[in-house]
Amino acid sequence: MELQLKITGILMIALALLHVIFPRYFNWKQELMPLSVINREMMYVHAFFIALTVLLMGLLCLTSAGALLGTALGRRICLGFALFWMARLCIQFFGYSSRSWKGKRFETAVHVAFSFLWLYLSGVFMFTYLG
């Protein structure tokens, strides 16, 4: 299971770094222009802090897999991570409209790939918590 935690760490670090391209890929400069300044800034700030949180989760898994597996606190942290990623998995299906991806080859592939990623992360952390 230690290897699985380290793999999740690498995946989360990569996911955090992927956030760097969001503003350009999603054309935030133009798309967010109609919003008030505070709402526009909140999009950037929240995206930054989500990326930072995922990066720190990844670093914790990569550098402290043994502690996550071998201590009561580590297992509780894994329970929190499992709940976080399970919530993200639910949002994948209930928070986003299928119009964003249905009938579009690339977007559907991304939707499916990330659905499996959220499921994998949820599973690894839940199995770690359960011991």
Secondary structure, 3 states (H helix, E strand, C coil): CHHHHHHHHHHHHHHHHHHHHHHHHCCHHHHCCCCCHHHHHHHHHHHHHHHHHHHHHHHHHHHCHHHHHHCHHHHHHHHHHHHHHHHHHHHHHHCCCHHHCCCCHHHHHHHHHHHHHHHHHHHHHHHHHHC
